[in-house]
């Protein structure tokens, strides 16, 4: 019979597949980053769908689903790695792509005889391994399952380590954070699943399974919500695909822009416009907009507001500003609207300015 968590997860898997297809075929979403995102969502959704099927009658009705996506987790790590470093302008050569997906290819080739086997055989295997309290898992099974965790864990570590080194305007920062949060949760429940199987067989499998399915559904629904509201960030490179701005010129413009923001602090001007910055840098607004949208994967207003937020956060810890109100400090940081400041600050930090100030004061008191 269907369980609540299997129903929720199956619906999430269907949504994920639908969302991936839309990203693949939508005429306005043609960038390589969008395609990698679509592939990542697709393989994760397919894996979730099959996992959810173990808590439903689907496997008995469609035996070929049994273990059909068992090897897909070997793609999670490479795909998130490809996506992350592609946003940083890295171009992967064909042999590099093949090298990264070799573990998946090897395991899949080894699985072909099983995938082509008769449905009766798969149903017998299901009875033998799933519908029993003491499943006879082989050493190979444990080796592959542990290998999945270690394989993905290595890629996840490489991406997180590099991500934490980036400056506040990191390309596609918000979407990368959403991906890393989702796959961090995946790594946690996959690890708990393996430990549960090794130590307790099926003793806690239903609790672990429910946790896994609810979490997986939440991940897919979160991705869907984010993609619907932020598709432009995934599409920024495609929008300028016919632009004449070279990579070297983009780098120079970005370098000059950093200097203007970090040394001359032009963001403190509350009336600063894109055209003002373009004029100062001696480039067209179109070229500057492209560098910000594509190379830095943000918008001009978001970039400027990020610097203003950082300036505000530094200012409230300055003893010379103790007599100033939060609103006054925000105006000094370049904001010209209290409502805009509060909205941007909450979106950026997850806290209100007052909550942040209190947390900063408490932390400072502990250090004294």
C-alpha positions as CSV (number, residue, x, y, z in Angstrom):
1,X,0.0,0.0,0.0
2,X,1.0,3.6,-0.5
3,X,2.3,5.5,2.5
4,X,2.0,9.2,3.1
5,X,5.7,9.8,2.6
6,X,5.8,7.7,-0.6
7,X,3.0,9.6,-2.1
8,X,4.6,13.0,-1.3
9,X,8.0,11.8,-2.6
10,X,6.5,10.3,-5.8
11,X,4.6,13.6,-6.5
12,X,7.9,15.5,-5.9
13,X,9.7,13.2,-8.3
14,X,7.1,13.8,-11.0
15,X,7.4,17.6,-10.4
16,X,11.2,17.3,-10.6
17,X,11.1,15.4,-13.9
18,X,8.6,17.9,-15.3
19,X,10.8,20.8,-14.2
20,X,13.9,19.2,-15.7
21,X,12.1,18.7,-19.1
22,X,11.0,22.4,-19.1
23,X,14.6,23.5,-18.4
24,X,15.8,21.3,-21.3
25,X,13.3,22.4,-23.9
26,X,12.4,26.0,-23.0
27,X,13.6,28.2,-25.9
28,X,14.8,31.0,-23.6
29,X,16.8,28.8,-21.3
30,X,19.6,27.4,-23.5
31,X,22.7,28.0,-21.4
32,X,25.1,25.2,-20.5
33,X,24.5,25.9,-16.8
34,X,20.8,25.5,-17.3
35,X,21.3,22.1,-19.1
36,X,23.5,20.9,-16.3
37,X,21.0,22.0,-13.7
38,X,18.2,20.2,-15.6
39,X,20.3,17.0,-15.7
40,X,21.0,17.2,-12.0
41,X,17.4,17.7,-11.1
42,X,16.4,14.9,-13.5
43,X,18.7,12.2,-12.2
44,X,17.9,13.2,-8.6
45,X,14.2,13.1,-9.2
46,X,14.4,9.7,-11.0
47,X,16.4,8.3,-8.0
48,X,13.8,9.7,-5.5
49,X,10.9,8.2,-7.6
50,X,12.4,4.7,-7.5
51,X,13.3,5.0,-3.9
52,X,9.7,6.0,-3.0
53,X,8.4,3.1,-5.1
54,X,9.7,0.7,-2.4
55,X,7.0,2.0,-0.1
56,X,4.3,1.5,-2.6
57,X,2.8,-1.3,-4.9
58,X,4.6,0.2,-8.0
59,X,7.5,-2.2,-8.0
60,X,5.2,-5.2,-8.2
61,X,3.2,-3.6,-10.9
62,X,6.3,-2.5,-12.9
63,X,9.2,-4.9,-12.0
64,X,11.6,-3.2,-14.4
65,X,11.7,-0.2,-11.9
66,X,13.5,-2.4,-9.3
67,X,17.0,-1.1,-8.8
68,X,16.7,0.8,-12.1
69,X,18.2,4.0,-10.8
70,X,20.6,2.4,-8.3
71,X,23.7,3.7,-10.1
72,X,22.4,7.3,-10.6
73,X,24.0,8.7,-7.4
74,X,27.4,8.3,-9.1
75,X,26.3,11.2,-11.3
76,X,25.3,13.6,-8.5
77,X,28.8,14.5,-7.6
78,X,30.2,15.1,-11.1
79,X,27.1,17.1,-12.1
80,X,27.2,19.5,-9.2
81,X,30.9,19.8,-9.8
82,X,30.4,20.6,-13.5
83,X,27.7,23.1,-12.7
84,X,29.7,24.9,-10.0
85,X,32.9,25.3,-12.0
86,X,31.1,26.1,-15.2
87,X,29.6,29.1,-13.4
88,X,33.3,30.1,-12.8
89,X,33.9,30.1,-16.6
90,X,35.8,26.7,-16.5
91,X,35.4,24.8,-19.8
92,X,35.6,21.0,-19.4
93,X,37.2,19.1,-22.3
94,X,35.4,15.9,-23.5
95,X,38.0,13.6,-21.9
96,X,37.6,15.4,-18.5
97,X,33.8,14.8,-18.6
98,X,34.3,11.1,-19.4
99,X,36.9,10.8,-16.7
100,X,34.5,12.3,-14.1
101,X,31.6,10.0,-15.0
102,X,33.7,6.9,-15.4
103,X,32.6,5.3,-12.1
104,X,29.0,5.7,-13.2
105,X,29.7,4.2,-16.7
106,X,31.6,1.3,-15.2
107,X,28.9,0.4,-12.6
108,X,26.2,0.8,-15.2
109,X,27.9,-1.4,-17.8
110,X,28.3,-4.0,-15.1
111,X,24.6,-3.7,-14.3
112,X,23.4,-4.2,-17.9
113,X,22.8,-8.0,-17.6
114,X,20.5,-7.3,-14.6
115,X,18.7,-4.4,-16.3
116,X,17.9,-6.6,-19.2
117,X,16.8,-9.6,-17.1
118,X,13.3,-10.9,-17.0
119,X,10.7,-9.2,-14.7
120,X,10.2,-12.5,-12.9
121,X,13.8,-12.5,-11.8
122,X,13.6,-9.0,-10.5
123,X,10.5,-9.8,-8.5
124,X,12.3,-12.8,-7.0
125,X,15.2,-10.5,-6.1
126,X,12.8,-8.0,-4.5
127,X,11.3,-10.7,-2.4
128,X,14.7,-11.9,-1.4
129,X,16.3,-8.6,-0.5
130,X,13.4,-6.3,0.5
131,X,10.5,-8.3,2.0
132,X,12.6,-9.9,4.7
133,X,13.9,-9.0,8.1
134,X,17.4,-10.3,7.4
135,X,18.4,-9.4,3.9
136,X,21.4,-11.4,2.5
137,X,23.3,-8.3,1.2
138,X,26.6,-9.2,-0.4
139,X,30.0,-7.6,0.2
140,X,29.8,-6.1,-3.3
141,X,26.5,-4.4,-2.3
142,X,28.0,-2.7,0.7
143,X,31.1,-1.7,-1.2
144,X,29.0,0.0,-3.9
145,X,26.8,1.7,-1.4
146,X,29.7,3.0,0.7
147,X,31.4,4.0,-2.6
148,X,28.5,6.2,-3.5
149,X,28.7,8.1,-0.3
150,X,32.5,8.5,-0.5
151,X,32.3,9.4,-4.2
152,X,29.7,12.1,-3.7
153,X,31.3,13.3,-0.4
154,X,34.6,14.0,-2.2
155,X,32.9,16.1,-4.9
156,X,30.8,17.9,-2.3
157,X,33.9,18.7,-0.2
158,X,35.7,20.1,-3.3
159,X,32.8,22.4,-4.2
160,X,32.0,23.6,-0.7
161,X,35.7,24.3,0.0
162,X,36.0,26.4,-3.1
163,X,32.6,28.1,-2.5
164,X,33.6,29.2,1.0
165,X,36.6,31.0,-0.5
166,X,34.6,33.2,-2.9
167,X,33.9,36.8,-2.5
168,X,30.4,38.1,-1.6
169,X,29.4,38.5,-5.2
170,X,30.1,34.9,-6.2
171,X,28.5,33.9,-9.4
172,X,25.0,32.3,-9.0
173,X,25.7,32.4,-5.2
174,X,22.0,31.9,-4.2
175,X,21.3,29.0,-6.5
176,X,24.6,27.3,-5.5
177,X,23.7,27.7,-1.8
178,X,20.3,26.1,-2.6
179,X,22.0,23.2,-4.4
180,X,24.6,22.7,-1.7
181,X,22.0,22.8,1.1
182,X,19.8,20.2,-0.7
183,X,22.7,17.8,-1.4
184,X,24.1,18.3,2.0
185,X,20.9,17.0,3.3
186,X,21.0,14.1,0.8
187,X,24.5,13.2,2.0
188,X,23.3,13.2,5.6
189,X,20.3,10.8,4.9
190,X,22.3,8.6,2.5
191,X,25.0,8.2,5.2
192,X,22.3,7.4,7.8
193,X,20.8,4.9,5.4
194,X,24.1,3.0,4.9
195,X,24.9,3.0,8.7
196,X,21.4,1.7,9.4
197,X,21.7,-1.1,6.9
198,X,25.2,-2.1,8.1
199,X,24.5,-2.0,11.8
200,X,20.8,-2.8,12.1
201,X,19.7,-4.4,8.7
202,X,16.0,-3.4,8.4
203,X,15.4,-2.7,12.1
204,X,15.1,1.1,11.5
205,X,14.5,1.1,7.7
206,X,11.0,2.6,7.9
207,X,12.1,5.5,10.0
208,X,15.2,6.2,7.9
209,X,13.1,5.7,4.7
210,X,10.4,8.2,5.9
211,X,13.1,10.7,6.8
212,X,14.8,10.2,3.4
213,X,11.6,10.6,1.4
214,X,10.3,13.6,3.2
215,X,13.7,15.3,2.9
216,X,14.0,14.4,-0.8
217,X,10.5,15.8,-1.5
218,X,11.4,19.0,0.4
219,X,14.6,19.3,-1.7
220,X,12.8,19.0,-5.0
221,X,9.9,21.3,-4.0
222,X,12.5,23.9,-2.9
223,X,14.4,23.6,-6.1
224,X,11.2,24.0,-8.1
225,X,10.1,27.1,-6.1
226,X,13.6,28.7,-6.6
227,X,13.9,27.9,-10.3
228,X,10.4,29.3,-11.0
229,X,11.3,32.6,-9.3
230,X,14.9,32.9,-10.5
231,X,15.1,31.4,-14.0
232,X,16.8,34.5,-15.2
233,X,19.9,33.7,-13.2
234,X,20.2,30.3,-14.9
235,X,19.7,32.0,-18.3
236,X,22.1,34.9,-18.0
237,X,24.8,33.5,-20.2
238,X,22.4,32.5,-23.0
239,X,21.0,36.0,-23.1
240,X,24.4,37.3,-24.2
241,X,25.4,34.4,-26.3
242,X,25.9,36.6,-29.4
243,X,27.8,39.4,-27.5
244,X,31.2,40.6,-28.8
245,X,32.7,41.0,-25.3
246,X,35.7,38.7,-25.1
247,X,36.8,36.8,-22.0
248,X,39.8,39.0,-21.5
249,X,37.8,42.2,-21.8
250,X,35.3,40.8,-19.3
251,X,38.0,40.0,-16.8
252,X,39.4,43.6,-17.1
253,X,36.0,45.1,-16.6
254,X,35.3,42.9,-13.6
255,X,38.7,43.8,-12.1
256,X,38.1,47.5,-12.6
257,X,34.6,47.2,-11.1
258,X,36.0,45.5,-8.0
259,X,38.5,48.3,-7.6
260,X,35.8,50.9,-7.9
261,X,33.6,49.1,-5.3
262,X,36.3,48.1,-2.8
263,X,38.7,51.0,-3.0
264,X,36.6,54.0,-4.0
265,X,33.4,52.6,-2.4
266,X,31.1,54.2,-5.0
267,X,28.2,52.1,-3.6
268,X,27.9,54.7,-0.8
269,X,26.3,57.0,-3.3
270,X,22.5,56.4,-2.7
271,X,21.8,57.6,-6.3
272,X,24.3,55.4,-8.0
273,X,23.2,54.1,-11.4
274,X,24.6,51.5,-13.8
275,X,25.3,54.3,-16.3
276,X,27.3,56.2,-13.7
277,X,29.6,53.2,-13.1
278,X,29.8,52.5,-16.9
279,X,30.9,56.0,-17.6
280,X,33.5,55.9,-14.8
281,X,34.9,52.6,-16.2
282,X,34.8,53.9,-19.8
283,X,32.6,51.0,-21.1
284,X,29.1,50.8,-22.4
285,X,26.2,50.0,-20.1
286,X,25.5,46.9,-22.2
287,X,29.0,45.5,-21.6
288,X,29.0,46.3,-17.9
289,X,25.6,44.8,-17.6
290,X,26.8,41.6,-19.3
291,X,29.8,41.3,-17.0
292,X,27.6,41.7,-14.0
293,X,24.8,39.4,-15.2
294,X,27.0,36.6,-16.8
295,X,30.4,36.7,-15.2
296,X,29.2,37.6,-11.8
297,X,25.7,36.1,-12.1
298,X,23.9,38.9,-10.3
299,X,22.2,42.1,-11.1
300,X,23.6,45.6,-10.7
301,X,21.2,46.5,-7.9
302,X,21.9,43.2,-6.0
303,X,25.6,43.7,-6.4
304,X,25.5,47.2,-5.0
305,X,23.2,46.3,-2.2
306,X,25.5,43.4,-1.2
307,X,28.3,45.8,-0.7
308,X,26.0,48.2,1.2
309,X,24.9,45.4,3.5
310,X,28.6,44.6,4.2
311,X,29.3,48.2,4.9
312,X,26.3,48.4,7.3
313,X,27.4,45.2,9.2
314,X,30.9,46.7,9.7
315,X,29.5,50.1,10.7
316,X,27.3,48.8,13.5
317,X,30.3,47.2,15.2
318,X,32.2,50.6,15.1
319,X,32.1,52.3,18.5
320,X,32.0,55.7,16.7
321,X,28.5,54.9,15.5
322,X,27.0,53.9,18.8
323,X,24.9,57.1,19.0
324,X,23.5,56.6,15.5
325,X,20.2,54.7,14.8
326,X,20.2,51.7,12.5
327,X,18.3,53.7,9.9
328,X,21.0,56.4,9.9
329,X,23.8,53.8,9.6
330,X,21.9,52.3,6.7
331,X,21.6,55.7,4.9
332,X,25.4,56.2,5.5
333,X,25.9,52.8,3.8
334,X,24.2,54.0,0.7
335,X,20.6,53.0,1.1
336,X,18.0,55.7,0.5
337,X,14.9,53.8,1.7
338,X,14.3,52.2,5.0
339,X,11.9,49.7,3.5
340,X,14.4,48.6,0.8
341,X,17.1,48.3,3.4
342,X,15.1,46.1,5.7
343,X,13.9,43.9,2.8
344,X,17.4,43.5,1.3
345,X,19.0,42.9,4.7
346,X,16.5,40.2,5.7
347,X,16.8,38.5,2.3
348,X,20.6,38.5,2.5
349,X,21.2,37.6,6.2
350,X,18.0,35.9,7.2
351,X,17.7,38.3,10.1
352,X,16.3,41.7,10.7
353,X,18.8,44.5,11.3
354,X,17.9,44.6,15.0
355,X,18.3,40.9,15.4
356,X,21.7,41.0,13.6
357,X,22.8,43.9,15.8
358,X,21.8,42.1,19.0
359,X,23.6,38.9,17.9
360,X,26.8,40.9,17.0
361,X,26.6,42.7,20.4
362,X,26.2,39.4,22.3
363,X,29.2,37.9,20.4
364,X,31.3,40.9,21.1
365,X,30.4,40.7,24.8
366,X,31.5,37.1,25.0
367,X,34.9,38.0,23.5
368,X,35.5,40.7,26.1
